[in-house]
Amino acid sequence: MSVPTRSGFKRLIVAAAVLGLTCAPALPLDTHRLDTHRADVKNFIALLAEKDSFSKHSLRKLLSQAELQPAIIEAMDRPAEKSKPWYEYRELFLTERRIREGTDFWIAHRQDLDEASIRSGVPPQYLAAILGIETYYGRLTGSYRVLDALTTLAFEYPARASFFRDELEQFLLLTRESGLDPLSVKGSYAGAMGAPQFMPSNYRRFAVDASADGHINLWSNWPDVCASVGNYLKEHGWNSGEPVLDEATVDPDKAQDLDGRTLGLTETLGTQKLRGVGIDRTLPAETPVMLIAADEADGVHWRVGYANFYAITRYNHSALYAMAVVDLAAALKQSILLHDAAPAGETAAP
């Protein structure tokens, strides 16, 4: 069965409404339900039935209710990390409001953040900063049905279809294991869920039942949320007590030969020093590092990221994202120090 064109689909909707033939609520224009008779969908259902012991009938019934949404594809093709230079990207997150609300969040959930920090080795400011960037401290967790998002990307986004089919499988397993209603769970346009925006595979692998209530709730159980973010970073190489990011100086005569766009710990401090890169910190020459070219309004500024910075990029594969986390974390720590130092009854200046 072929998918109607945009104009053809609109004509079908209008005609059905006029004739009174619609037997279900009309979908928004440009959306349509998944055709479970498609060969790729049938193969997916057969695979999960064999591999994960799902009922084919139940899967067909569920997936036939998934709504494919072109808006999700459009959102995937224009992430801010790829479309903005660093100085513009930074301004999206380093705002007075986000710092103020982050300070309030830290005060309200200090025990949860501290316990998660002790458990993972990740300082609380980084846990709070990630939650602040991901969902404004749990306030904006996404309005798309996760089933719709993952199904759209699994079957209508060839560039990453394999990845999202795996995530759709993980989502179905997660909802079966946890008792979540797969038709009700909401998240981002990419299918990320809860305050920390975990993809289903990460939810199943890294989420933590820190409250020990027998359930993992990444929407409103803050011990679970904070511990899960810390556990994710720890499992991706966070080393307690080690540095994250430093400003660097660069020999102007050698700058044109430097690569500051590679997202990986492919160099050492010693090799970068030979290329004219310097930092104001004493560390062993064999320390793994990544050089970062940060585009400011007045030109390129250089930074050196360490293993802990790389761990943050595993949360979102972007140096811009990781730098925003680091800078917001520093601002939150400064704000909380001012708050704690203020006399009782007084409010520290933002």
Secondary structure, 3 states (H helix, E strand, C coil): CCCCCHHHHHHHHHHHHHHCCCCCCCCCCCCEECCCCCHHHHHHHHHHHHHHCCCHHHHHHHHCCCEECHHHHHHHCCCHHHHCCHHHHHHHHCCHHHHHHHHHHHHHCHHHHHHHHHHHCCCHHHHHHHHHHHHCCCCCCCCEEHHHHHHHHHHHCHHHHHHHHHHHHHHHHHHHHHCCCCCCCEECCCCCECCCCECHHHHHHHCCCCCCCCCCCCCCCHHHHHHHHHHHHHHCCCCCCCCCEEEEEECCCCHHHCCCCCCCCCEEHHHHHHCCEEECCCCCCCCEEEEEEEEECCEEEEEEECHHHHHHHCCCCCHHHHHHHHHHHHHHHHHHHHHHHCCCCCCCCC
